[in-house]
Amino acid sequence: MTGGRVIRFIALSFIVLFFVIAVAVRTLHFRIISSDSACAVGLYRETPLTLRRGTLVDACLPLDAARFALERGYLHSGDCINGVEPIAKVIGALPGDTIDIERGWIAVNGIRLAHSATVSRDTAGRLLPHVPWGTRRVAVAELWLFGFNNPRSWDGRYFGAVTMATLRNNLKGIATW
């Protein structure tokens, strides 16, 4: 093989490998997560949905929140009904829970959550709207999703509760780094 053929062969091999991996990820219900706001970067397997505090889930945002995230560049286009990629967040509060949201912390059922302070600006320096401070009870068909792995996570502190209908799957780490 000549040098040009070797390079073409290697390039074609990488393209085929990428295609095979992409098909496998979709077919086998895997998800690659490249953000660390709620979990480590890595490969995750989608598993049947169970609702427990602390469970990592993927969910589609409500339309207004999805548009805001897309405009700000927090999320990209994706396969949710609103045209945006799903988020991967941890369930922080379930129906019936009491949630307190203050500038310096969030508490669920009176227990303050670590690393839960709200920030006033995003990483680009833009003002970051948040839910109103105060106490609320989580409604029957709602829950709150958080990503306290990164203090700048854009999560329920900013977009509020989501309906259970927006949840898609639990996510289980396969290979993380």
C-alpha positions in Angstrom: 0.0 0.0 0.0 1.2 3.5 -0.8 1.3 6.3 1.7 -1.9 7.9 0.3 -3.8 4.6 0.4 -2.7 4.0 4.0 -4.0 7.4 5.1 -7.3 6.9 3.2 -7.7 3.4 4.8 -7.1 4.8 8.3 -9.5 7.7 7.7 -12.2 5.3 6.4 -11.6 3.0 9.3 -12.2 5.8 11.8 -15.4 6.9 10.0 -16.7 3.3 10.0 -15.8 2.9 13.7 -17.5 6.2 14.6 -20.6 5.0 12.7 -20.6 1.6 14.4 -20.3 3.3 17.8 -23.1 5.8 17.1 -25.4 3.0 16.0 -24.5 0.9 19.0 -25.1 3.8 21.4 -28.6 4.3 20.0 -29.5 0.6 19.6 -28.2 -0.5 23.0 -29.7 2.5 24.8 -26.4 4.1 25.8 -25.9 7.8 26.3 -22.6 9.7 26.2 -22.5 12.5 28.8 -19.9 15.2 28.3 -21.1 17.6 31.0 -20.3 17.0 34.7 -23.1 19.1 36.3 -24.9 16.1 37.7 -22.6 13.2 37.1 -19.2 12.3 35.9 -18.4 12.5 32.2 -18.7 9.1 30.6 -20.9 6.4 29.0 -24.3 5.7 30.7 -26.9 3.0 30.0 -30.5 4.0 30.0 -32.5 1.8 32.4 -36.2 1.6 33.3 -37.4 4.7 35.2 -37.7 4.5 39.0 -38.4 7.6 41.1 -36.2 8.0 44.1 -34.3 11.0 45.5 -30.7 10.8 44.3 -31.4 8.8 41.1 -29.8 10.1 38.0 -32.3 10.5 35.2 -32.6 12.0 31.8 -35.5 14.3 31.1 -36.8 16.7 28.5 -37.3 20.3 29.7 -40.6 22.2 29.5 -40.7 24.3 26.3 -39.8 27.7 27.9 -36.8 26.3 29.8 -35.7 24.4 26.7 -35.8 27.5 24.5 -33.9 29.5 27.1 -31.2 26.7 27.4 -30.9 26.6 23.6 -30.6 30.4 23.2 -28.0 30.5 26.0 -26.0 27.6 24.6 -26.5 25.5 27.8 -28.1 22.7 25.7 -27.9 21.7 22.0 -30.6 20.5 19.6 -31.8 17.0 20.3 -34.5 14.4 20.2 -36.9 15.7 22.9 -40.3 16.8 21.6 -39.2 20.5 22.1 -36.2 19.9 19.8 -33.6 20.1 22.5 -31.4 17.4 23.9 -32.4 15.8 27.2 -30.7 16.8 30.5 -29.1 14.4 32.9 -29.9 15.4 36.5 -30.4 13.9 39.9 -33.9 13.7 41.4 -33.7 16.1 44.4 -37.3 16.4 45.5 -40.4 14.2 44.9 -44.2 14.9 45.2 -45.2 15.9 48.7 -41.6 17.0 49.7 -41.1 20.5 51.0 -38.3 22.5 49.2 -36.7 25.7 50.5 -34.8 27.7 48.0 -32.6 30.5 49.3 -29.6 32.3 47.8 -27.0 30.3 49.7 -28.7 26.9 49.9 -31.5 24.5 49.0 -33.2 22.3 51.6 -35.5 19.3 50.9 -37.7 18.3 53.9 -35.5 20.6 56.1 -32.2 19.0 55.1 -29.8 21.4 53.4 -28.2 20.1 50.3 -24.4 20.5 49.9 -23.1 22.7 47.1 -26.6 24.0 46.4 -26.1 27.8 46.4 -27.6 29.7 43.5 -25.3 31.9 41.4 -26.4 35.2 39.9 -24.5 35.0 36.6 -23.7 32.2 34.2 -20.1 31.4 33.0 -20.6 34.0 30.2 -21.3 36.7 32.8 -25.0 37.0 31.9 -27.6 37.5 34.6 -29.1 34.1 35.4 -32.8 34.1 36.4 -33.7 31.7 39.2 -36.9 30.5 40.8 -38.3 32.8 43.5 -36.8 32.4 46.9 -39.0 30.7 49.4 -40.7 27.5 50.5 -43.0 25.3 48.4 -44.5 21.9 48.4 -43.8 19.7 45.4 -47.0 19.0 43.5 -48.4 15.6 42.8 -47.1 15.1 39.3 -43.9 17.1 39.6 -40.3 16.8 40.9 -37.2 18.8 41.1 -33.9 17.9 39.3 -30.5 19.1 40.4 -26.9 18.9 39.4 -24.8 19.7 42.4 -21.7 18.0 41.0 -20.9 21.4 39.5 -21.8 24.7 41.3 -22.7 26.2 38.0 -25.2 23.5 37.0 -28.2 24.9 35.3 -31.0 22.9 37.0 -34.2 23.2 39.1 -32.8 26.2 41.0 -33.2 28.1 37.7 -36.0 26.5 35.7 -38.1 25.1 38.6 -40.0 21.9 38.9 -40.6 19.5 36.0 -43.5 17.2 35.4 -43.0 13.5 35.7 -44.1 13.1 32.1 -40.8 14.7 31.0 -38.7 11.9 32.5 -37.3 9.4 30.1 -35.0 6.9 31.9 -32.7 6.3 34.8 -29.0 6.5 33.8 -26.5 4.0 35.1 -22.8 4.7 34.7 -20.9 2.2 32.6 -17.6 3.9 32.1 -16.9 7.3 33.7 -13.9 9.5 34.1 
